[in-house]
């Protein structure tokens, strides 16, 4: 049987974004390990790398990482609530998802203030 049309629901997007945020966190872990590896190469090379990663572009990247961590964490909490049966109805799951997204956006805004203030 071939599925020709699939309706994109809130849960579908939550699932896709959870997988993508997990892959982003794994990518960050690899990058972080690479940066830490430069400590072995001596203080000059590490200092040069630190100067590069403290650029404004990386500040936005850190804010993006914070957003990814927030989403993955809050959606993980939602998944646990669903698995425990606390949000059984589909409508309750959607409300929980959007409530946690709102909390994440507020936390991201507060984090952005801290990053750039």
C-alpha positions in Angstrom: 0.0 0.0 0.0 1.4 3.4 -1.0 0.5 6.5 1.0 -0.3 9.2 -1.5 -1.3 11.9 0.8 -0.4 12.5 4.4 -1.9 15.2 6.6 0.7 17.2 8.5 -0.5 17.4 12.1 1.1 19.1 15.1 2.3 15.8 16.3 4.0 15.1 13.0 5.9 18.4 13.2 6.8 17.8 16.8 8.2 14.3 15.9 10.2 15.7 12.9 11.6 18.7 14.9 12.5 16.4 17.8 14.6 14.2 15.5 16.2 17.2 13.8 17.0 18.8 17.2 18.6 15.5 18.4 20.8 15.4 15.3 21.7 19.1 15.8 22.8 18.2 19.4 24.9 15.3 18.2 26.5 17.6 15.6 27.3 20.2 18.4 28.8 17.4 20.5 31.2 16.6 17.6 32.1 20.3 17.1 32.6 20.7 20.9 34.9 17.7 21.0 36.9 19.1 18.1 37.3 22.5 19.8 38.4 20.9 23.1 40.9 18.7 21.1 42.8 22.0 20.3 43.8 22.3 24.0 46.4 19.6 23.3 47.9 21.5 20.5 49.2 24.3 22.7 47.9 27.6 24.0 48.6 29.6 20.9 46.5 27.4 18.6 43.8 27.2 21.2 43.7 30.9 21.8 43.5 31.5 18.0 40.5 29.1 17.9 38.9 30.8 20.9 39.2 34.2 19.2 37.4 32.7 16.1 34.6 31.1 18.1 33.9 34.3 20.1 32.9 36.1 16.9 29.3 37.5 16.6 28.4 34.7 14.2 29.2 32.1 16.8 27.1 34.1 19.4 24.1 33.7 17.2 25.1 30.0 16.8 25.1 29.7 20.6 21.7 31.2 20.8 20.5 28.7 18.2 22.0 25.9 20.2 20.2 27.2 23.3 16.9 27.2 21.3 17.6 23.6 20.1 18.3 22.5 23.6 15.1 24.1 24.9 13.0 22.6 22.2 14.4 19.1 22.6 14.1 19.2 26.4 10.6 20.6 26.4 9.3 18.2 23.7 11.0 15.4 25.6 8.9 16.4 28.7 5.8 16.4 26.5 6.7 12.9 25.3 7.1 11.6 28.8 3.7 13.1 29.8 2.1 11.3 26.8 3.9 8.0 27.7 2.7 8.3 31.3 -0.8 8.8 30.1 -1.2 12.3 31.5 -2.2 13.7 28.1 -4.1 10.9 26.5 -6.5 12.9 24.3 -5.1 14.4 21.1 -6.4 17.9 22.0 -4.6 17.8 25.3 -1.4 16.7 23.5 -1.7 19.7 21.1 -2.3 22.1 24.0 0.6 20.7 25.9 2.9 21.0 22.8 1.9 24.7 22.1 2.1 25.6 25.8 5.6 24.2 26.0 6.5 26.0 22.7 5.3 29.2 24.3 7.4 28.5 27.4 10.4 27.8 25.2 10.0 31.0 23.2 9.9 33.0 26.5 13.0 31.2 27.8 14.7 31.8 24.5 13.9 35.5 24.7 15.3 35.7 28.2 18.4 33.8 27.1 18.8 36.1 24.1 18.7 39.1 26.5 21.4 37.4 28.6 23.5 36.5 25.5 23.5 40.0 24.0 23.2 42.3 27.0 
